[in-house]
Amino acid sequence: MKFIAAIFTIAFSAMTLNAQDVRWGFSVGGADEDIAYGISYDSIGNTIVTGTFKATADFQRSTGSHTLTSSNPSAFLCKYSPTGDLIWGYDITEGAVNGYGKSVAVDDTGNIYVTGYYQGTADFDPSSGTDIFTSIGDDAFLAKYSSNGNLLWVKSFEEEGFDVKLGVDGTLYYTGKNGNYGVVTRYNPSGLQLWSASLYRGNNTNLEIDSQGNVFVVGSFFGTSDFDPGTGTNDITSNGGTDAFVWKLDSSGNYVWAVAMGGTSSDHGVGIALDASGNIYVAGDFEGTADFDPGAGTVNRTSRAASDGFVTKLSPTGILHWVAQYRGFLDVEPKRISINAQGDVVIVGEYSNICDFDPGTGSAALASTGFSDVFVSTLDNQGSFVSIGEIRSTSSVRLYDFLIDDKEDYLFAGGIFASTDVHPGTQVYGVSTQTSTFGYLDGLIVRYAQCDHTESTLIIDACKEYVSPSGQLLTQSGNYQEVLPYANSAGCDSIINIRLNLRDFNKFIYRNDSALVSLENNAMNYQWIYCDSVIIPGATSKTYVPTMNGSYAVVLSDSSCVDTSNCYSIADIGLQANASIIYSLYPSPASDNLTIELSVQGAEMRLEIFDSHGRLCIEKELYGSGRHVIPFQLTSGLYIVRITDKTNAKVEIEKLVIIAE
């Protein structure tokens, strides 16, 4: 079997921090049509899958092979270990003209229940024994197998089997279709029918069971249907096209209530889920304008595409809480819906082209890579956007079943036409097809593990700037938070809180009489140097008195930062003291101009004004003695005024306070 795994460092894009990461994923099949339709799990984490295959198909995930062969489409049933290795796999409709396994459920002891449909003569016993039925047309089957895959019992009837679920008491609930009737039937674990209910013009697609054994069926209907299977009548008429419905029966099959949603076009209820409070969540698709309030009110939504997706929340009595819409440019088709441990609503399905999965005022758009991709959407219990991800392929991906197990693993069953990235995010986890001919699907089976983030705090003292773990350049002190996707030891998100203190020394030095002085007051260490980087021994204080002409600088440092001041040139040591250059400097504080009176006759001087960080703010040439007015636009603060002649033989430094108006 072909199996490709790339980098394990991604979960759902833009997802919650308790996201999902691929535990394993692979394709099953061969040169013809092979599809995984139903998926379930047992109490020890094994995965059970049913579907259909044709010709020779390989069901082994890892090296080696486990092939089944059938000249016609036939139903398969496979069991995989928690690590995705095949335990056993069987053809369960051997000899049939057509065989399809559509849904599978597992009880607490590991027994497996499968439903689907077949045509012709089929042997449902995968062992050396036989249990043969012959259909009239497309007939449904309902079979029970042991945890080892041994047939315990099988039933056949003139229907098409779509879904099977187990109640908390171990009884079995089945839904399917018999001609124009949608059917719901309850069986005990031995296969004895307890009751059956039917819905005229109903197309039942999925069902759920609550803790009291009440049955909630979702599907679609056309025209007028009586939803009361007993002696009473509860007619509901569709709005002109096919409408979605939710139908509640009690544990004895008696009518409780039913509601419909839709408009004049085709609207379908496809997936259903229940939360711990008994609220009902429905997912499906609609065309045109549809009313999603099953009561007397009106809550219309209008599709943008040929069909848009919808998600609704109903109260335990069928009253609308909210409706969310997925707006696309082509078809958007939610297929399954489930509730996670946080109470969020997880919806999966297929979409083509571009779709916005944020039902609110924001945007969370995805663009399919191929003709159709699978989306994985999460809303909170109020219908607000939480996250979106996708399973993408250069061709098409099909989604047929999805559920969340008791460990919060996500299980997917479907089909792929070409090699597919099953990581619903920016990284890649590749699953290749088998040797299927172009135009045929291979079955797709994927299990995602719960991915818990880790969180840590970094306290950083740095010099002027800091490059964060994500590569971001930070230039200001403060508190920052970064999420590194899939970076911890489990391959999940790592949250890093950064407390950043950036140090930026004042690198300005000036001459005060015979001494050079650093304006930095808080350095731990001072080291004066010649500007050719030669250290001056013993010159380790804030001030330094040069003994010879030259260029000097000071190296400032503390535990986190090292920086060097600009060079200061001295050329008058040994010469007679010069008269003061500056006769008068005013006003101080200044606001928008400075007046300087120079006492040197006929000389060309240079004026420089620096801020407290040593940055040059103003530079101006001054000629001769007398009064010079210097206008400026500077912010409030302490500044340094330096006036020198062109040879730096005469230098004077003055402090200036500016209060900007």
C-alpha positions, 0 to 999 in steps of 0.5 A, spaced: 500 500 500 502 506 498 503 511 504 506 518 504 507 522 510 510 529 510 512 533 516 508 533 522 507 540 524 500 542 523 493 542 525 487 546 523 488 553 520 486 559 524 484 553 529 483 553 536 489 551 540 486 544 542 486 543 535 487 536 531 493 533 528 494 527 523 495 521 527 494 517 521 491 517 514 491 512 508 487 510 502 485 503 500 483 500 494 486 498 487 484 499 479 477 500 480 472 504 484 473 503 492 470 508 497 469 508 505 462 510 506 462 509 514 467 509 520 466 507 527 471 505 533 471 501 539 472 502 546 480 500 546 481 505 540 480 500 534 477 503 528 472 500 524 470 502 516 465 499 511 464 501 504 465 498 497 470 495 492 471 492 486 476 488 482 482 487 487 483 492 492 489 493 498 486 494 505 493 494 508 496 501 511 503 499 512 508 495 508 505 488 505 498 488 503 491 485 504 487 484 498 480 482 497 477 481 490 471 481 487 468 482 479 463 486 481 462 492 487 462 488 493 461 491 501 467 490 505 468 491 513 475 492 516 478 493 523 484 497 524 488 498 530 489 504 534 496 505 530 492 504 523 495 497 522 490 492 519 487 487 524 482 484 519 478 485 513 473 481 509 468 482 503 461 481 506 457 481 500 461 476 496 458 474 490 453 480 489 452 484 483 452 490 487 454 491 495 455 497 499 456 498 506 454 504 508 454 505 516 457 502 521 456 502 529 460 498 535 457 496 542 461 496 548 463 489 547 466 490 541 460 487 536 460 491 530 453 492 526 453 494 519 448 496 514 448 497 507 444 494 500 446 489 495 443 486 489 443 479 487 445 473 491 450 475 497 454 471 502 454 475 508 459 470 512 466 471 511 468 465 514 468 458 511 461 458 512 455 461 508 449 465 510 446 467 503 441 471 501 438 473 494 435 480 493 429 482 489 432 489 487 436 493 491 435 490 498 438 492 505 442 488 509 443 489 517 448 484 520 452 483 526 459 481 527 463 479 533 470 483 534 473 478 530 469 479 524 465 473 525 458 473 523 453 473 528 446 474 525 444 478 518 437 480 516 435 482 509 429 486 507 426 490 501 429 497 502 436 501 502 440 501 508 443 508 510 445 509 517 445 505 524 446 507 531 446 504 538 442 507 544 445 507 551 441 500 552 445 497 547 439 496 542 440 498 535 436 503 531 436 503 523 434 508 518 433 507 510 428 507 504 423 503 502 420 506 495 417 512 497 418 511 504 423 513 509 424 507 514 426 507 522 426 501 525 429 499 532 432 492 534 434 488 540 442 486 540 439 479 537 436 482 531 429 482 534 425 487 531 422 492 536 418 497 532 418 500 525 416 507 523 415 510 516 415 516 513 411 517 506 415 521 501 421 521 506 428 521 504 432 519 511 439 520 511 441 520 518 439 519 525 441 520 533 439 517 539 439 521 546 440 518 553 432 516 553 432 512 547 428 518 543 430 518 536 431 524 532 431 523 524 434 528 519 432 528 511 428 531 506 421 530 503 417 533 498 409 535 498 405 533 503 407 528 508 404 525 515 410 525 520 405 521 525 406 513 524 401 512 529 393 513 528 394 520 528 395 525 523 401 530 523 401 533 516 407 537 513 407 540 506 414 543 503 414 550 501 414 548 493 421 544 493 424 539 497 425 541 504 429 539 510 426 535 516 427 533 523 423 528 526 423 526 533 420 519 535 420 516 542 423 510 544 417 506 542 416 509 536 411 514 537 410 521 534 413 526 538 414 532 534 417 534 527 419 540 523 421 542 516 425 548 513 426 550 506 423 554 500 421 553 493 428 550 491 431 543 493 433 543 500 436 537 504 437 536 511 444 531 511 447 531 518 444 531 525 447 531 532 445 532 539 448 536 545 448 534 553 442 539 554 438 536 548 439 541 543 439 539 536 444 541 531 442 540 523 447 541 517 445 541 510 444 545 503 439 549 500 438 553 494 435 560 493 431 563 499 429 558 504 426 559 511 429 556 517 424 558 522 420 552 523 415 556 527 410 561 525 416 566 524 420 567 518 428 567 518 430 567 511 437 566 508 438 566 500 444 562 497 449 565 493 451 559 489 448 553 486 447 551 493 449 554 500 451 550 506 447 551 513 447 549 520 441 550 525 440 549 532 434 547 535 431 547 542 429 540 545 422 541 542 424 544 535 424 551 536 429 555 532 435 558 536 439 560 530 441 559 523 448 559 520 450 560 512 456 558 509 456 562 502 460 560 496 461 561 489 459 554 487 456 548 491 457 548 499 455 541 502 455 540 509 455 532 510 456 531 517 456 534 524 458 533 531 459 536 538 466 536 541 468 536 548 468 544 549 461 544 546 463 547 540 459 544 533 464 541 528 461 541 521 464 537 515 462 537 508 465 538 501 465 545 497 468 547 490 471 554 488 471 559 494 467 559 500 466 564 506 465 559 512 464 565 517 457 566 518 458 572 522 460 579 519 468 577 519 471 573 513 474 566 513 474 564 506 477 558 503 479 556 496 479 549 493 485 546 490 481 541 486 474 541 483 472 539 490 475 539 497 473 537 504 472 543 509 472 542 517 468 548 520 467 549 528 462 554 530 461 555 538 454 553 541 451 560 539 453 559 531 459 564 531 465 562 527 471 558 531 475 555 526 476 553 519 480 547 515 480 543 509 483 536 506 485 538 499 487 535 493 489 537 486 483 533 483 477 531 488 476 529 495 469 526 497 467 526 505 461 520 507 462 519 514 465 523 520 465 522 528 468 524 534 470 519 539 471 519 546 478 521 546 476 527 542 479 524 535 476 526 529 475 520 524 474 521 517 471 516 511 471 518 504 474 517 497 480 521 493 481 521 486 488 523 486 494 524 491 491 528 497 493 533 503 489 530 509 492 536 514 487 541 514 492 547 514 498 550 511 503 543 512 502 537 508 501 530 510 500 526 503 496 520 502 497 517 495 492 513 491 493 506 489 493 504 482 486 506 480 484 508 473 483 515 472 475 517 474 475 512 480 475 513 487 480 510 492 477 509 499 480 515 504 481 513 512 484 518 516 484 519 524 486 525 527 488 526 534 487 531 540 493 536 540 494 540 546 498 546 546 504 548 551 505 555 554 511 558 556 514 565 558 520 568 556 523 574 560 528 577 555 533 583 556 536 585 550 540 590 546 536 595 542 532 590 538 530 582 539 528 577 534 523 573 537 522 565 536 517 566 530 522 571 527 519 577 528 523 583 529 521 587 536 524 594 537 520 596 543 519 594 550 513 590 552 509 584 553 508 580 546 505 573 545 506 568 539 503 562 537 508 557 534 504 552 530 505 545 531 512 546 534 512 542 541 514 535 542 507 532 541 507 536 534 502 541 537 502 549 538 506 552 542 504 559 546 510 563 548 509 569 552 515 574 551 516 579 557 521 584 553 526 589 556 530 593 550 536 597 553 538 603 548 544 606 551 545 614 551 551 614 546 553 621 547 559 624 550 562 631 551 568 635 553 567 638 560 574 642 561 579 637 560 575 631 561 570 627 556 564 625 559 558 620 558 551 622 558 549 615 560 548 614 567 546 607 568 551 603 565 554 597 569 561 598 565 564 603 562 571 602 558 574 608 554 578 606 548 581 609 542 577 609 536 581 604 533 578 599 538 585 599 542 583 599 550 585 604 555 587 601 561 584 603 567 579 608 564 573 605 566 569 610 569 563 615 567 569 620 565 576 620 562 581 625 562 585 624 555 593 625 556 594 626 548 590 628 542 586 623 538 579 620 537 576 617 543 570 613 545 567 609 550 564 602 550 558 601 555 555 595 557 551 591 562 548 584 563 544 584 556 547 590 552 554 592 549 554 598 545 559 604 543 559 611 543 561 615 537 568 618 537 570 624 539 576 628 537 581 632 541 587 636 538 588 642 543 592 638 548 599 642 550 596 648 547 594 654 550 587 654 553 582 657 548 578 663 550 570 661 550 567 660 544 560 661 546 559 668 549 551 667 550 546 662 549 539 663 550 533 662 552 533 655 556 528 652 556 527 654 549 521 652 545 522 654 537 528 658 537 535 658 540 540 665 540 547 664 540 552 669 541 559 667 539 565 671 542 570 668 536 572 673 531 572 671 523 572 664 525 568 658 521 564 654 526 559 648 526 553 648 530 550 641 532 544 639 537 543 632 539 538 629 543 539 625 549 540 618 545 546 622 541 542 622 535 543 628 531 537 633 530 540 639 527 547 641 524 548 648 521 554 652 519 556 659 523 560 664 520 564 670 525 562 673 532 555 676 533 548 673 534 545 667 531 538 665 531 537 658 530 529 656 529 527 649 530 521 644 531 523 639 536 520 635 541 520 637 549 526 634 552 534 635 554 538 636 548 546 637 547 549 643 543 556 642 541 560 648 537 566 646 534 571 649 529 573 645 523 579 642 526 575 640 532 581 644 536 575 649 539 569 645 542 564 647 547 558 643 550 552 646 553 546 643 555 539 645 552 532 644 555 526 644 550 519 645 552 515 644 545 509 649 545 
